Amino acid sequence: MKPQHFHPSSLPPSERDFCVAKFEILGKAFLELFELLEEDAPVWYSEQNHNRAVVAKIILESFVPARERNQQREMSA
């Protein structure tokens, strides 16, 4: 069975807004955790963990609007 790709545009507007809002919250939390792990690099944070996190970050950032990415960069600088 081939997995089907989900896109919020297939939802009615009210559900789409709710879905996008949840995704933004999860995305922001992931990016904050990613930065903490990269800065602190705990002993258990292996190269494999790092590589998986980098791939997840790349995928996530492909969905985050450029305006929001710029805001995140400015806040972390």
FIKEVO-316895 format. One record per atom (N, C-alpha, C, CB): residue number from 0; residue in three letters; atom name; x, z, y. Coordinates in steps of 0.02 Angstrom, whole numbers, plus 50000, padded with zeros to 5 digits. Each point is the difference from the previous one (the first is absolute). Glycine has a CB too. Example, Ala and Ser with C-alpha at 12.3 -4.5 7.8 and 13.67 -1.06 7.14 Angstrom:
BEGIN
+-----+-----+------+-------+-------+-------+
|   n | res | atom |    xx |    zz |    yy |
+-----+-----+------+-------+-------+-------+
|   0 | ALA |    N | 50660 | 50390 | 49716 |
|   0 | ALA |   CA | 49955 | 50000 | 50059 |
|   0 | ALA |    C | 50045 | 50000 | 50060 |
|   0 | ALA |   CB | 49905 | 50062 | 49941 |
|   1 | SER |    N | 50077 | 49902 | 50112 |
|   1 | SER |   CA | 50042 | 50003 | 50059 |
|   1 | SER |    C | 49961 | 50037 | 50055 |
|   1 | SER |   CB | 50059 | 49892 | 49968 |
+-----+-----+------+-------+-------+-------+
//
This chain:
BEGIN
+-----+-----+------+-------+-------+-------+
|   n | res | atom |    xx |    zz |    yy |
+-----+-----+------+-------+-------+-------+
|   0 | MET |    N | 50042 | 50000 | 49941 |
|   0 | MET |   CA | 49958 | 50000 | 50059 |
|   0 | MET |    C | 50044 | 50000 | 50062 |
|   0 | MET |   CB | 49908 | 50061 | 49938 |
|   1 | LYS |    N | 50082 | 49891 | 50105 |
|   1 | LYS |   CA | 50040 | 49994 | 50061 |
|   1 | LYS |    C | 49971 | 50045 | 50055 |
|   1 | LYS |   CB | 50032 | 49881 | 49969 |
|   2 | PRO |    N | 50011 | 50161 | 50063 |
|   2 | PRO |   CA | 49974 | 50043 | 50054 |
|   2 | PRO |    C | 49976 | 49958 | 50058 |
|   2 | PRO |   CB | 50077 | 50092 | 49965 |
|   3 | GLN |    N | 49867 | 49929 | 50064 |
|   3 | GLN |   CA | 49973 | 49966 | 50058 |
|   3 | GLN |    C | 50027 | 50032 | 50063 |
|   3 | GLN |   CB | 49896 | 49968 | 49936 |
|   4 | HIS |    N | 50121 | 49992 | 50112 |
|   4 | HIS |   CA | 50025 | 50025 | 50063 |
|   4 | HIS |    C | 49942 | 50020 | 50045 |
|   4 | HIS |   CB | 50103 | 49928 | 49990 |
|   5 | PHE |    N | 49905 | 50129 | 50042 |
|   5 | PHE |   CA | 49948 | 50025 | 50045 |
|   5 | PHE |    C | 50021 | 49988 | 50072 |
|   5 | PHE |   CB | 49966 | 50087 | 49916 |
|   6 | HIS |    N | 49988 | 49891 | 50124 |
|   6 | HIS |   CA | 50013 | 49993 | 50071 |
|   6 | HIS |    C | 49941 | 50029 | 50038 |
|   6 | HIS |   CB | 50070 | 49896 | 49981 |
|   7 | PRO |    N | 49944 | 50146 | 50070 |
|   7 | PRO |   CA | 49945 | 50033 | 50036 |
|   7 | PRO |    C | 49950 | 49952 | 50031 |
|   7 | PRO |   CB | 50079 | 50091 | 50023 |
|   8 | SER |    N | 49941 | 49847 | 49992 |
|   8 | SER |   CA | 49954 | 49953 | 50031 |
|   8 | SER |    C | 49941 | 49983 | 49955 |
|   8 | SER |   CB | 50096 | 49954 | 50065 |
|   9 | SER |    N | 49910 | 50062 | 49870 |
|   9 | SER |   CA | 49945 | 49987 | 49954 |
|   9 | SER |    C | 49945 | 50053 | 50005 |
|   9 | SER |   CB | 50081 | 49942 | 49924 |
|  10 | LEU |    N | 49931 | 50111 | 50115 |
|  10 | LEU |   CA | 49952 | 50055 | 50007 |
|  10 | LEU |    C | 49956 | 49990 | 50061 |
|  10 | LEU |   CB | 50080 | 50077 | 49943 |
|  11 | PRO |    N | 49861 | 49954 | 50058 |
|  11 | PRO |   CA | 49959 | 50001 | 50061 |
|  11 | PRO |    C | 50039 | 50035 | 50056 |
|  11 | PRO |   CB | 49892 | 50000 | 49932 |
|  12 | PRO |    N | 50094 | 49985 | 50131 |
|  12 | PRO |   CA | 50039 | 50028 | 50056 |
|  12 | PRO |    C | 50008 | 50076 | 49999 |
|  12 | PRO |   CB | 49960 | 49904 | 50065 |
|  13 | SER |    N | 49988 | 50134 | 49922 |
|  13 | SER |   CA | 50007 | 50073 | 50002 |
|  13 | SER |    C | 50046 | 50025 | 49944 |
|  13 | SER |   CB | 49885 | 50009 | 50050 |
|  14 | GLU |    N | 50109 | 49963 | 49891 |
|  14 | GLU |   CA | 50044 | 50019 | 49945 |
|  14 | GLU |    C | 50071 | 49976 | 50012 |
|  14 | GLU |   CB | 49902 | 49996 | 49921 |
|  15 | ARG |    N | 50105 | 49946 | 50110 |
|  15 | ARG |   CA | 50066 | 49972 | 50014 |
|  15 | ARG |    C | 50037 | 50047 | 50049 |
|  15 | ARG |   CB | 49958 | 49882 | 49980 |
|  16 | ASP |    N | 50007 | 50139 | 50073 |
|  16 | ASP |   CA | 50031 | 50045 | 50049 |
|  16 | ASP |    C | 50022 | 50065 | 49967 |
|  16 | ASP |   CB | 49930 | 49950 | 50090 |
|  17 | PHE |    N | 50028 | 50077 | 49865 |
|  17 | PHE |   CA | 50017 | 50062 | 49965 |
|  17 | PHE |    C | 50060 | 49989 | 49954 |
|  17 | PHE |   CB | 49879 | 50035 | 50005 |
|  18 | CYS |    N | 50122 | 49910 | 49960 |
|  18 | CYS |   CA | 50056 | 49984 | 49955 |
|  18 | CYS |    C | 50065 | 49992 | 50039 |
|  18 | CYS |   CB | 49920 | 49944 | 49921 |
|  19 | VAL |    N | 50077 | 50020 | 50134 |
|  19 | VAL |   CA | 50060 | 49989 | 50041 |
|  19 | VAL |    C | 50025 | 50066 | 50029 |
|  19 | VAL |   CB | 49960 | 49883 | 50028 |
|  20 | ALA |    N | 49994 | 50160 | 49994 |
|  20 | ALA |   CA | 50019 | 50065 | 50028 |
|  20 | ALA |    C | 50036 | 50042 | 49947 |
|  20 | ALA |   CB | 49902 | 49995 | 50080 |
|  21 | LYS |    N | 50071 | 50006 | 49859 |
|  21 | LYS |   CA | 50033 | 50038 | 49946 |
|  21 | LYS |    C | 50069 | 49972 | 49985 |
|  21 | LYS |   CB | 49887 | 50027 | 49952 |
|  22 | PHE |    N | 50118 | 49907 | 50046 |
|  22 | PHE |   CA | 50064 | 49968 | 49986 |
|  22 | PHE |    C | 50051 | 50017 | 50054 |
|  22 | PHE |   CB | 49940 | 49907 | 49941 |
|  23 | GLU |    N | 50038 | 50094 | 50122 |
|  23 | GLU |   CA | 50046 | 50017 | 50055 |
|  23 | GLU |    C | 50025 | 50072 | 49994 |
|  23 | GLU |   CB | 49941 | 49918 | 50073 |
|  24 | ILE |    N | 50015 | 50127 | 49908 |
|  24 | ILE |   CA | 50020 | 50070 | 49991 |
|  24 | ILE |    C | 50051 | 50006 | 49944 |
|  24 | ILE |   CB | 49888 | 50039 | 50042 |
|  25 | LEU |    N | 50098 | 49929 | 49902 |
|  25 | LEU |   CA | 50046 | 50002 | 49943 |
|  25 | LEU |    C | 50067 | 49967 | 50018 |
|  25 | LEU |   CB | 49902 | 50000 | 49921 |
|  26 | GLY |    N | 50094 | 49945 | 50113 |
|  26 | GLY |   CA | 50061 | 49964 | 50019 |
|  26 | GLY |    C | 50045 | 50041 | 50046 |
|  26 | GLY |   CB | 49938 | 49894 | 49988 |
|  27 | LYS |    N | 50031 | 50137 | 50062 |
|  27 | LYS |   CA | 50039 | 50042 | 50046 |
|  27 | LYS |    C | 50033 | 50058 | 49963 |
|  27 | LYS |   CB | 49922 | 49968 | 50094 |
|  28 | ALA |    N | 50040 | 50063 | 49862 |
|  28 | ALA |   CA | 50027 | 50057 | 49961 |
|  28 | ALA |    C | 50059 | 49976 | 49957 |
|  28 | ALA |   CB | 49887 | 50056 | 49999 |
|  29 | PHE |    N | 50105 | 49887 | 49968 |
|  29 | PHE |   CA | 50055 | 49975 | 49959 |
|  29 | PHE |    C | 50062 | 49986 | 50042 |
|  29 | PHE |   CB | 49916 | 49950 | 49921 |
|  30 | LEU |    N | 50075 | 50018 | 50136 |
|  30 | LEU |   CA | 50058 | 49983 | 50042 |
|  30 | LEU |    C | 50035 | 50063 | 50025 |
|  30 | LEU |   CB | 49943 | 49894 | 50034 |
|  31 | GLU |    N | 50019 | 50158 | 49983 |
|  31 | GLU |   CA | 50030 | 50063 | 50021 |
|  31 | GLU |    C | 50040 | 50031 | 49943 |
|  31 | GLU |   CB | 49906 | 50017 | 50082 |
|  32 | LEU |    N | 50065 | 49983 | 49859 |
|  32 | LEU |   CA | 50035 | 50028 | 49941 |
|  32 | LEU |    C | 50062 | 49959 | 49983 |
|  32 | LEU |   CB | 49891 | 50044 | 49957 |
|  33 | PHE |    N | 50103 | 49891 | 50049 |
|  33 | PHE |   CA | 50057 | 49956 | 49987 |
|  33 | PHE |    C | 50058 | 50018 | 50046 |
|  33 | PHE |   CB | 49922 | 49908 | 49963 |
|  34 | GLU |    N | 50064 | 50099 | 50102 |
|  34 | GLU |   CA | 50053 | 50017 | 50048 |
|  34 | GLU |    C | 50031 | 50068 | 49984 |
|  34 | GLU |   CB | 49941 | 49932 | 50087 |
|  35 | LEU |    N | 50018 | 50117 | 49895 |
|  35 | LEU |   CA | 50027 | 50066 | 49982 |
|  35 | LEU |    C | 50046 | 49996 | 49940 |
|  35 | LEU |   CB | 49897 | 50053 | 50046 |
|  36 | LEU |    N | 50081 | 49910 | 49903 |
|  36 | LEU |   CA | 50042 | 49993 | 49940 |
|  36 | LEU |    C | 50065 | 49964 | 50016 |
|  36 | LEU |   CB | 49897 | 49999 | 49930 |
|  37 | GLU |    N | 50100 | 49950 | 50111 |
|  37 | GLU |   CA | 50061 | 49963 | 50017 |
|  37 | GLU |    C | 50048 | 50042 | 50041 |
|  37 | GLU |   CB | 49934 | 49893 | 49996 |
|  38 | GLU |    N | 50039 | 50149 | 50048 |
|  38 | GLU |   CA | 50043 | 50042 | 50043 |
|  38 | GLU |    C | 50031 | 50057 | 49960 |
|  38 | GLU |   CB | 49928 | 49971 | 50099 |
|  39 | ASP |    N | 50031 | 50063 | 49860 |
|  39 | ASP |   CA | 50023 | 50060 | 49965 |
|  39 | ASP |    C | 50030 | 49986 | 49932 |
|  39 | ASP |   CB | 49913 | 50061 | 50060 |
|  40 | ALA |    N | 50066 | 49885 | 49907 |
|  40 | ALA |   CA | 50026 | 49980 | 49935 |
|  40 | ALA |    C | 50010 | 50059 | 49952 |
|  40 | ALA |   CB | 50055 | 49903 | 50056 |
|  41 | PRO |    N | 49890 | 50128 | 49921 |
|  41 | PRO |   CA | 50007 | 50056 | 49953 |
|  41 | PRO |    C | 50037 | 49978 | 49936 |
|  41 | PRO |   CB | 49894 | 50051 | 50047 |
|  42 | VAL |    N | 50132 | 49997 | 49918 |
|  42 | VAL |   CA | 50039 | 49987 | 49940 |
|  42 | VAL |    C | 49961 | 49958 | 49949 |
|  42 | VAL |   CB | 50061 | 50108 | 50019 |
|  43 | TRP |    N | 49875 | 49907 | 49974 |
|  43 | TRP |   CA | 49959 | 49965 | 49950 |
|  43 | TRP |    C | 49981 | 49929 | 50022 |
|  43 | TRP |   CB | 49957 | 50110 | 49965 |
|  44 | TYR |    N | 50056 | 49871 | 50098 |
|  44 | TYR |   CA | 49981 | 49934 | 50027 |
|  44 | TYR |    C | 50052 | 49949 | 49977 |
|  44 | TYR |   CB | 49943 | 50052 | 50101 |
|  45 | SER |    N | 50044 | 49918 | 49842 |
|  45 | SER |   CA | 50048 | 49954 | 49968 |
|  45 | SER |    C | 49998 | 49931 | 50033 |
|  45 | SER |   CB | 49987 | 50062 | 49892 |
|  46 | GLU |    N | 50060 | 49897 | 50090 |
|  46 | GLU |   CA | 50003 | 49931 | 50024 |
|  46 | GLU |    C | 49937 | 49962 | 49978 |
|  46 | GLU |   CB | 50127 | 50002 | 49996 |
|  47 | GLN |    N | 49849 | 50013 | 49944 |
|  47 | GLN |   CA | 49938 | 49969 | 49975 |
|  47 | GLN |    C | 49941 | 50020 | 50044 |
|  47 | GLN |   CB | 50047 | 49999 | 49882 |
|  48 | ASN |    N | 49948 | 50066 | 50135 |
|  48 | ASN |   CA | 49947 | 50023 | 50045 |
|  48 | ASN |    C | 50004 | 49964 | 50067 |
|  48 | ASN |   CB | 50000 | 50112 | 49943 |
|  49 | HIS |    N | 50061 | 49884 | 50083 |
|  49 | HIS |   CA | 50011 | 49966 | 50065 |
|  49 | HIS |    C | 49977 | 49927 | 49996 |
|  49 | HIS |   CB | 50098 | 50076 | 50023 |
|  50 | ASN |    N | 49922 | 49889 | 49925 |
|  50 | ASN |   CA | 49982 | 49929 | 49994 |
|  50 | ASN |    C | 49924 | 49990 | 49995 |
|  50 | ASN |   CB | 50110 | 49979 | 49943 |
|  51 | ARG |    N | 49857 | 50064 | 50019 |
|  51 | ARG |   CA | 49927 | 49996 | 49995 |
|  51 | ARG |    C | 49967 | 50013 | 50067 |
|  51 | ARG |   CB | 50006 | 50036 | 49880 |
|  52 | ALA |    N | 50020 | 50013 | 50157 |
|  52 | ALA |   CA | 49972 | 50016 | 50066 |
|  52 | ALA |    C | 50011 | 49942 | 50049 |
|  52 | ALA |   CB | 50021 | 50122 | 49978 |
|  53 | VAL |    N | 50037 | 49846 | 50019 |
|  53 | VAL |   CA | 50014 | 49944 | 50044 |
|  53 | VAL |    C | 49952 | 49943 | 49986 |
|  53 | VAL |   CB | 50121 | 50033 | 50006 |
|  54 | VAL |    N | 49867 | 49951 | 49931 |
|  54 | VAL |   CA | 49953 | 49947 | 49982 |
|  54 | VAL |    C | 49930 | 50017 | 50025 |
|  54 | VAL |   CB | 50070 | 49970 | 49899 |
|  55 | ALA |    N | 49909 | 50092 | 50090 |
|  55 | ALA |   CA | 49934 | 50021 | 50023 |
|  55 | ALA |    C | 49995 | 49996 | 50076 |
|  55 | ALA |   CB | 49990 | 50076 | 49901 |
|  56 | LYS |    N | 50063 | 49942 | 50134 |
|  56 | LYS |   CA | 50001 | 49996 | 50073 |
|  56 | LYS |    C | 49993 | 49928 | 50024 |
|  56 | LYS |   CB | 50071 | 50104 | 50004 |
|  57 | ILE |    N | 49964 | 49851 | 49964 |
|  57 | ILE |   CA | 49997 | 49929 | 50018 |
|  57 | ILE |    C | 49929 | 49974 | 49990 |
|  57 | ILE |   CB | 50121 | 49984 | 49968 |
|  58 | ILE |    N | 49849 | 50033 | 49976 |
|  58 | ILE |   CA | 49931 | 49978 | 49987 |
|  58 | ILE |    C | 49953 | 50030 | 50052 |
|  58 | ILE |   CB | 50024 | 49991 | 49877 |
|  59 | LEU |    N | 49983 | 50073 | 50136 |
|  59 | LEU |   CA | 49956 | 50033 | 50049 |
|  59 | LEU |    C | 50008 | 49970 | 50069 |
|  59 | LEU |   CB | 50008 | 50105 | 49934 |
|  60 | GLU |    N | 50054 | 49883 | 50087 |
|  60 | GLU |   CA | 50011 | 49973 | 50066 |
|  60 | GLU |    C | 49973 | 49929 | 50008 |
|  60 | GLU |   CB | 50101 | 50071 | 50008 |
|  61 | SER |    N | 49891 | 49894 | 49937 |
|  61 | SER |   CA | 49970 | 49933 | 50005 |
|  61 | SER |    C | 49926 | 50003 | 50019 |
|  61 | SER |   CB | 50083 | 49959 | 49915 |
|  62 | PHE |    N | 49886 | 50100 | 50077 |
|  62 | PHE |   CA | 49930 | 50009 | 50016 |
|  62 | PHE |    C | 49990 | 50036 | 50066 |
|  62 | PHE |   CB | 49976 | 50002 | 49880 |
|  63 | VAL |    N | 50076 | 50031 | 50146 |
|  63 | VAL |   CA | 49994 | 50039 | 50062 |
|  63 | VAL |    C | 50010 | 49953 | 50059 |
|  63 | VAL |   CB | 50042 | 50106 | 49943 |
|  64 | PRO |    N | 49912 | 49894 | 50105 |
|  64 | PRO |   CA | 50008 | 49956 | 50058 |
|  64 | PRO |    C | 50066 | 50013 | 50037 |
|  64 | PRO |   CB | 49876 | 49996 | 50012 |
|  65 | ALA |    N | 50153 | 49952 | 50016 |
|  65 | ALA |   CA | 50064 | 50005 | 50035 |
|  65 | ALA |    C | 49996 | 50051 | 50057 |
|  65 | ALA |   CB | 50025 | 49881 | 49971 |
|  66 | ARG |    N | 49920 | 50124 | 50063 |
|  66 | ARG |   CA | 49992 | 50047 | 50055 |
|  66 | ARG |    C | 50011 | 50071 | 49976 |
|  66 | ARG |   CB | 49920 | 49923 | 50057 |
|  67 | GLU |    N | 50051 | 50092 | 49886 |
|  67 | GLU |   CA | 50007 | 50068 | 49972 |
|  67 | GLU |    C | 50071 | 50013 | 49976 |
|  67 | GLU |   CB | 49879 | 49997 | 49965 |
|  68 | ARG |    N | 50154 | 49953 | 50006 |
|  68 | ARG |   CA | 50070 | 50009 | 49979 |
|  68 | ARG |    C | 50043 | 50016 | 50060 |
|  68 | ARG |   CB | 49982 | 49921 | 49904 |
|  69 | ASN |    N | 50007 | 50044 | 50152 |
|  69 | ASN |   CA | 50039 | 50013 | 50060 |
|  69 | ASN |    C | 49989 | 50070 | 50025 |
|  69 | ASN |   CB | 49994 | 49879 | 50030 |
|  70 | GLN |    N | 49944 | 50146 | 49968 |
|  70 | GLN |   CA | 49986 | 50068 | 50021 |
|  70 | GLN |    C | 50036 | 50050 | 49956 |
|  70 | GLN |   CB | 49889 | 49963 | 50042 |
|  71 | GLN |    N | 50113 | 50025 | 49893 |
|  71 | GLN |   CA | 50034 | 50044 | 49954 |
|  71 | GLN |    C | 50075 | 50002 | 50014 |
|  71 | GLN |   CB | 49913 | 49977 | 49914 |
|  72 | ARG |    N | 50116 | 49966 | 50101 |
|  72 | ARG |   CA | 50072 | 49996 | 50015 |
|  72 | ARG |    C | 50015 | 50039 | 50064 |
|  72 | ARG |   CB | 50008 | 49888 | 49943 |
|  73 | GLU |    N | 49950 | 50104 | 50107 |
|  73 | GLU |   CA | 50011 | 50034 | 50063 |
|  73 | GLU |    C | 49996 | 50076 | 49991 |
|  73 | GLU |   CB | 49953 | 49902 | 50061 |
|  74 | MET |    N | 50000 | 50121 | 49898 |
|  74 | MET |   CA | 49992 | 50072 | 49989 |
|  74 | MET |    C | 50059 | 50029 | 49961 |
|  74 | MET |   CB | 49877 | 49985 | 50002 |
|  75 | SER |    N | 50152 | 49976 | 49953 |
|  75 | SER |   CA | 50055 | 50026 | 49960 |
|  75 | SER |    C | 50067 | 49995 | 50036 |
|  75 | SER |   CB | 49936 | 49967 | 49898 |
|  76 | ALA |    N | 50067 | 49995 | 50156 |
|  76 | ALA |   CA | 50064 | 49992 | 50038 |
|  76 | ALA |    C | 50015 | 50060 | 50043 |
|  76 | ALA |   CB | 49982 | 49877 | 50001 |
+-----+-----+------+-------+-------+-------+
//
